[in-house]
Amino acid sequence: MQKVQARKRIYNLIMACLIVLLETLVVSFVWVVFYNTELPKAYYFWGHVFISVVYLCVLLFASSMYGGLKIGSFRMLELFFSQIIATFLTNILFYAMVCMLAYHFPTPLPLIAAMLIQCLLIGAWIFFATTFYRGLFPPLDVLLIYDGVHKDLFVEKVRTRRHQFEIRETIRVSDDFDYMCSRIDEHEAVMLWDINTDARNRLHKYCYGQSKETYVMPKIMDIVLRGAKTLHFFDSPLMLTKSSPIEYEQVLIKRVFDVLFSLALIIILSPFMLITALCIKLYDRGPVLYKQVRVTQGDREFEIIKFRSMIVDAEKDGVARLARKNDDRITPVGRVIRKIRFDEFPQLFNVLRGDMSFVGPRPERPAIIEKYTEAMPEFKYRTKVKAGITGYAQVYGKYNTLPYDKLKLDLFYIENFSVWLDLRLIILTVKTIFTLESTEGISEGILPPTEVSEGSNDEKGNNNE
């Protein structure tokens, strides 16, 4: 298995170098032939090399950030979409650099033509690289050992990655440890899904000893411990979990960034906000903005501001309800602005006011938090930091992701906070905006408030860790 993984990494490295070099060559040609002549003083050989290396490094960074080079991990369409976004943003930065060097705005047409060629190269590269990858590396033969509820939902998620994993056998965790070990021996990899801590630890140790690839569903405290600080008390290792996960100086940096960035975006996006407001007003003459009580850091309540995407008095009965798939309360204008996330723009004023941050757990309504907390007391851990417009759960989850999974994603962000992580999530949000499935409503019956947890036995007063 280790040799197979090594071959996969070498293959991915070669393929990544190939597409990045090809794209760089296209833009380098445009630079030398078209834009170099626009400069007050033309560059020569080493200047061209420098510009090409800068472009290559930026493209490599953007491609890695958006996952455009992950052959074998994503579906072809996902790879194409991710790499196109990375290339588009890199080309924008390249054009900005050209403008600064030329002291004017050269025509962007050569770069647009280069982008079209790059798109063709990316499409061909993804098709051939993925086809060869799947021929060389068949999906892993996986054994699923499970407990709890929503196992079928997890299996469906795995099936969307059938080019990576094939669950050939599923067994419920039992007291017969020897039988489970015998089944583990027959497969290449093991997934341990929502099983109690004692059984999970024993099985994980066995898999580790047998050099089996093991995928483990973490418990809440696993994520908290992952963010703990490692200490050494003489010769004894310790792990420290702090009462406040974000240091004071990090809070200050985060706040300064929020103020400056929100002011800049309010100015830049003001024309789009005006157009959105006019569309909402002209559709049904109702109010443009929608205010709703949400919860932020320290369980403090505030009024979130959004562009109204539903009919007037959508909750006139006073019952808090999440938007569902094909929800008839959403207006035609609302469907459009929700898909392209324009309904979120007024929250920039919440950020400026200090109620929210750019990055953080999504602010929930008090009534919904109360319902989720009844089944999942750890749900309130999310309010250890300020609520955010975007965040870990918003980037890596979807609107209809199970609350228990959203909680774990939010806690991963809280316990692993860094300024770099904030910047990374903001960059990845650009991709999320264009991913329509991330705005899907909740399917009927999938998220009753009493079934928000995936059977988290150890986190309901039965923790054996």
N, C-alpha and C positions, 0 to 999 in steps of 0.2 A: 504493500500500500504506500509506503514511503517513497518508493521508486516511481510509482504512478503519479504521486503528488509533485515530485520533482520534475517529471516530464511535462506535467500540466503547466507548471510555473515557467519553465523554459519556453514552451510553446507560446504562452501568453505574452512573455517578454518579447519574443521575436515578432509576433503579430503586432504588438503595440508599437515597437520601433518602426515597423514597416509603414503603418498608416500615418504616424506622426511625421516621419521623414517625407513621405509622399505629399502630404498636405503642406509641409514647409517648403518643399521644392516648388510647388505651384505658386505660393505667395512670394517666394524669393524671385521667381521669374517676373511676376508683376512689379515687384519692387525695383528690380534692375532695369527693366524695359520701360516702365511707365513713370513710377514715382521718383526715382533717383534724379531724373531730368528736371523735376519740379523744384529741386532744392536750390537755395542760393549758391551752395558749393557742393558739387556732386561728390558722392562717396566712391571709393575704389575697392579693390579686392577685399582687404581686411575689414573695411567698413561694411561691405555686403555680408561677409561672414558673421560679423557681430550682430547685424540686424536679424539674420537668419537664426542665429543661436538664441537670441532673445525671444523671437517668435516661437521657436521650437519649445523652449522652456515654459513659456506661458501656456501654449497649447497642451503640453504634457500635464501641467498642473491642472488646467481646467478639465481635461479629459479624465484624469484620475479622480477629480472631485465629483464629477457627474456620473462616473461609472461607465464612460463610453468605451473603455478598453477591456471590460470584463467579459471576454469571450468565454462562453460556457456557463456563466452565472446568470446572465439575463437572456430574455428572448430577443430575437433579431430586431423586432420593432422597437423594443426598449433601448437596445444598443444604438440603433440608428438615431432615435430621438435624442438620446443622451449625448452622442458624439456631435450631432448637428448643433445642439445648444452650445456645447463647449467650443466648437469651431466658430460659431456666430459671435460669441462674446470675445473670443480671441481676436477675430477680425475687426471688431469694433475698437478694441484697444490698439490694434495695429494702425488703423486709420487715424485714431486720435494722435498717435505718435508721429505719423506722417504729417499731419496738419501742423504739429508743433515744430517739426523740423523744416517744413516748407514756408512757415509764416503765412499761410493762407489755406483755403479749403480746396484741395485738388478734386477733380471729378472722382466719385466713388465707383464709376462704372467698371473699371478694370478689376477692382476688388470684388464687385458683385459677380462678374464673370468668373473670377477665381473661385468664389464661393459655390457657384453652380458646379464647376468642375470637381471641387472638393466633395460636394454632395454625391456626385456619381461615383467617385473613388471610395467614399465611405460605404455606400450601398454595396458595391462590388466586393469590397474588403470584408464586410460583415457576412455577406452570403457565403463566400468561399472559406473564410476563416472559421465560421461556425460549422459549416458542413464538414470540413476536415476534422474539426475538434470532436464533433459527435461521432465521426467514424473511428477516430483514434481512441476516444475515451467514452465508453458506454456509461449510462447512469449507474450510480452506486446501488448495490443490492442492500436494501435497508430493512431492518427489523424494528418495528414500533412497539415499545412496551408502554402501556398507558394506564391511566386511572382517571377519575373525575368525569366531568361533563365536557361537551363540545369537542369530543374526539373527532367526530366526523367533519367538523369545520376545519380542524387542523389538517386532516387527511386531504381535504379539498384544496387547501393552500399548497400542500406539498405537490399535488398533482399539477399545479400551474408551473412547477419546475420539474416536469417529468424528464426533461433532458439532463437533469442533474441527479434526481433521486427516483428510485422505484421501490415503493413499499411493498415488499413481496410477502410479508407476514406481519400480523398484528396479534399481540397477546396482552391480556390484562395482567397487571402485576399480581403476584400471588405469593404465598408463603413458601412455595416450593422453589427455593433458590437454585438448586442443582438443575432443575428442569429449565429455568430461564437461562442459566449459563450454557446449557447444551444447545438451546436455540440461538444464542448469541454467536456461538462457534460456527454456525452455518451461514452467517451473513458477513458482508464487508463492513457495514456500519450499523449503528444503533441509535435510535431516537428515544429518549426517556421523556415522556409527556405527562406532566402533572401527576407524578406519583409522590407518595409520602417520603419524607426526608431520609428515614432509616433505610428503606428499600433502595432509594435513589443512590445513596452513598455507597452501599454495598455493590450495587450493579455497576456504578461508575468506576469503582476501584477495580472490579474484575475486567471491565472493558479496557481500562487504562493499562492493566497488566498484560492484556492480550493484544495490545497495540491496535485496538479497534477505534475507528473514528466514531466519536460519540457526540450527539447533539442533545443538549439538556435544556428543558424549560426551566428558567430560573425562578426561584421564589423571591418574594419582596426583599427579604433580608440578604439574599445573595447579591442583589443589586446594590444595596446599601453598603455591604462589606466591600464590594468591588471599588467603591469610591473612598474607602477608608485609607487613612495615612499609615504607612508601615513604620513602626518604631522598634528599637532594640533596647530592652531594659536589661543592661549587662549582656548576658548571653541568651536572654529569652525574647523571642520576637513577639511583638504586640501589634494590634491593629486598633487605630483610634478613629472613631466616628464622632465628628464635632456636632455640637448643638446647632450651629449655623454653618451650612455647607459652603457659603460664599464668604470670602474674606472681605474686610471693610474696604480695603483699597480696590478690590475688584468691583464692589458695589459702586464706588465713586466713578471708576472708569466706565462702567456699564451705563450709569446715569448720564454722564457727559456725552457719550456716544448717542444715547437715546434722544437727547435734546437736539443735538446738532443734526442728526440724520433725519429726525421727524420734521424739523424746520425746512431742511433742504427738499424733502419729498413733498411736503405740503405745497411748496412753491412750484416744483416741477409738475406735480400731478393736478394742480388746480384746474387747468382746462378740462381734463378728463372728468374730474369731480363735478364741474359745472354741467357738462354734457349729460352725465349720468343723472344728476338732479333734475334736469329738464325732461329727460325721458320718463322718469318716474312720475313727475308732476303731470305731464301731458297724458299719461296713460289713464289714470283714474282720478286725477285732481286731489288725491289724498296727500298726506304729509310725506315729505321727502326722506326725512330721517326717522330712525326707529331707535328708541332708547329702552334699555332693559337692564335690570339689576343683575350684576354678576359679582363674583367673589374673587378677591386678589390676595396678596400676601397677608398673613396673619388673620385670615378669615374676614378681612375688611370688605364691606360691600361698596360698590360704586355703580354708576350708570354707564354702560358701554354704549357707544354711538355707532350705528351702522346705517347704510342706505337701506331703506325698506324694500325687501324683496318679496314679501307676502301681502296678501290682501289686508285691508284695514280691519282691525279687530280679529286677527287670526286666532287669538286665544281669549275670546270674549267670555268664555266659561271660567277663566282664571286658572286652568290646569296647564302646567308646564309640560310641553311635549317637544321632543326632538323632531327635526324635519325628517320625513320618511321618503323612501324612493317613490317618485311620481306623486309627491304630495300635492294635492289639488289646491292648497292654500298659497302656493307660490305663483306669482303673476308671470306672464310671458317675459316682461322686462326683468323680473327677478331671476328667472332661470338663466338668462344671459349673464347678468352681472354676478351671479353666484358661480357660474362656470369659470369666468375669467377673473373672479375674486375682486371685482370693483366694489362690491358691497362692503369690503373691509376697509376701504380708504379712510373713512371718517375716524377710524380708531387711531389714526396718527395724532389726533387731538387728545385722545386718552393717554397716549404715550407722552406727549408734550406736558400734559397736566400732572403726570406722575402716577396715574392709576395703573398703567401697564408699562411693560417693556417691549422692545422689539422681539426678544426671544424669551420664551418661558412657557409654562403649561397653559393650555387654553383655558380662559376663565369660564367657569360653569355657573349655572343659576343656582341659587340657594336651595330651591326645592329639589333639583336634580341631584345636587351633592348630598342632600339629606337621604334621598332614596338609595343612592349608591353606597353611602356610608353604612346603612343598615346591613347590607350584605357584605360590605368590604370596608371595615373600619380604617384601613390604611389609605383610603382614598383622600383623606384630609392631609396626608403628607405633602400633597402637591402644593399646598399653600405656604410651604416654607420659603418660597421665593415669589417674586412678583409675577403676575400673569403676563402672557405675551401674545403678540399678534401671530407669530410663527414659533415653532419649537420642534423639539425632537419628535414628539408624537405626530405633529402636523406634517413633518417631512417624511418620516418613515412609516406612518400609519395612514389611514383613510378616515373619512368622516364616520363611516360605519364600522370602524375597528372596535372590537369588544372593549368595554371600559377597563377590564382587568389588564388587558394588553396595553391600553393607553397609559394606565397608571405606571406600569413597568417602564415604558418608554420615557415618561416624564421623570421618574425617579432616576433613571440612568443619566438624564441631563443634569438633574439637581446634584447628584453625587459625583459627577465628573465635570463640573462646570469649569470653563476657562474662557478667556476672551477669544482665543482661537476657535473654540467650539462654537461660540456665538457667531463669529464671522463665517465659519463653514456652513452653519445652518441657514444663514441669510443667503449665501450664495446658492445653496441647494434649493432654497425656496423658489428661485426663478424657474427651476425645472418643475417643481410641484405645481406651480400656477398653471402650467400647460398640461398637467396630467389630470384629465377629466375624472378618472375613477376616484381621485382623492376628494371629490366634492359630492360623491354619491350619498343619497340619503340612506337611512336605515331600512332594511327590508322588513316587511311586516312580520312580527313575531320573533325576530331574532334577538331583541334586546329587552326583554321584560325587566323592570328594575330589580326583581328578586333573583335574577339569574345573571348578574353582571360579572360574577367571578367564574373562572374556569376550574371550579372545584378546588380552590386553594386551601386544602385541608389543613396544612401546617400553619396557615395564617389566620385561622379562626379559633384560636385558643388551644390548638393541639400541636404546638411546635415542639419538635423533638431535637432541634439542632443543638 
